[in-house]
């Protein structure tokens, strides 16, 4: 039904990918792998979404990256429609199904790691190296389960993930003393997967001095 309303299966998949992952940037071949559609169809729909203003593009290291435009006037209603993740299809390849599942169940997968109270993607995921890491986990976690999660994440993303794990009291103390790392995490462009206590909204970060 939603494909009929929006005119294109590829367009719907793109909207689901972008609105489920605000602040995440993707290049074309990464997108085609994640949504399991032909590259020509993907390029055409990306061009359409760019012309409307739904997404933006940016060239970094000779790669053109795309991400959702959070300043688009209809961002919030579209996010309510498409922000639930990529929908599974019985016709997907096994690899594409795994990609889609990883996008919509990152939070669920983390439950196997332990009691995760804050989980953030930044760095390579958002093309912002302010914090110097790609993945932050705060909570009481099982080291072996966490390493398995990171190994699987590296396989899906085809990149080496720099990650940091710390306890909730440690992170809160770092926020309290305005530790450089905690401040950098707050300033960085990021995708928040879990934030049980509003840790990244409670802190007031002072402006940098020039």
Secondary structure in CASP SS format (residue, H / E / C, confidence):
PFRMAT SS
TARGET T0000
AUTHOR 0000-0000-0000
METHOD secondary structure of the structure
MODEL  1
X C 1.00
X H 1.00
X H 1.00
X H 1.00
X H 1.00
X H 1.00
X C 1.00
X C 1.00
X H 1.00
X H 1.00
X H 1.00
X H 1.00
X H 1.00
X H 1.00
X H 1.00
X H 1.00
X H 1.00
X H 1.00
X H 1.00
X H 1.00
X C 1.00
X C 1.00
X C 1.00
X C 1.00
X C 1.00
X E 1.00
X E 1.00
X H 1.00
X H 1.00
X H 1.00
X H 1.00
X H 1.00
X H 1.00
X H 1.00
X H 1.00
X C 1.00
X C 1.00
X C 1.00
X H 1.00
X H 1.00
X H 1.00
X H 1.00
X H 1.00
X H 1.00
X H 1.00
X H 1.00
X H 1.00
X H 1.00
X H 1.00
X H 1.00
X H 1.00
X H 1.00
X C 1.00
X C 1.00
X E 1.00
X E 1.00
X E 1.00
X E 1.00
X E 1.00
X E 1.00
X C 1.00
X C 1.00
X E 1.00
X E 1.00
X E 1.00
X E 1.00
X E 1.00
X E 1.00
X C 1.00
X C 1.00
X C 1.00
X C 1.00
X C 1.00
X C 1.00
X H 1.00
X H 1.00
X H 1.00
X H 1.00
X H 1.00
X H 1.00
X H 1.00
X H 1.00
X C 1.00
X C 1.00
X C 1.00
X C 1.00
X C 1.00
X C 1.00
X C 1.00
X C 1.00
X C 1.00
X C 1.00
X C 1.00
X H 1.00
X H 1.00
X H 1.00
X H 1.00
X H 1.00
X H 1.00
X H 1.00
X H 1.00
X H 1.00
X H 1.00
X H 1.00
X C 1.00
X H 1.00
X H 1.00
X H 1.00
X H 1.00
X H 1.00
X C 1.00
X C 1.00
X C 1.00
X E 1.00
X E 1.00
X E 1.00
X E 1.00
X E 1.00
X E 1.00
X E 1.00
X E 1.00
X C 1.00
X E 1.00
X C 1.00
X C 1.00
X C 1.00
X C 1.00
X E 1.00
X C 1.00
X C 1.00
X C 1.00
X C 1.00
X C 1.00
X C 1.00
X E 1.00
X E 1.00
X E 1.00
X E 1.00
X E 1.00
X E 1.00
X E 1.00
X C 1.00
X H 1.00
X H 1.00
X H 1.00
X H 1.00
X H 1.00
X H 1.00
X H 1.00
X H 1.00
X H 1.00
X H 1.00
X H 1.00
X H 1.00
X H 1.00
X H 1.00
X H 1.00
X C 1.00
X C 1.00
X C 1.00
X C 1.00
X C 1.00
X E 1.00
X E 1.00
X E 1.00
X E 1.00
X C 1.00
X H 1.00
X H 1.00
X H 1.00
X H 1.00
X H 1.00
X H 1.00
X H 1.00
X H 1.00
X H 1.00
X C 1.00
X C 1.00
X C 1.00
X H 1.00
X H 1.00
X H 1.00
X H 1.00
X H 1.00
X H 1.00
X H 1.00
X H 1.00
X C 1.00
X C 1.00
X C 1.00
X E 1.00
X E 1.00
X E 1.00
X E 1.00
X E 1.00
X C 1.00
X C 1.00
X C 1.00
X H 1.00
X H 1.00
X H 1.00
X H 1.00
X C 1.00
X C 1.00
X C 1.00
X C 1.00
X C 1.00
X C 1.00
X C 1.00
X C 1.00
END
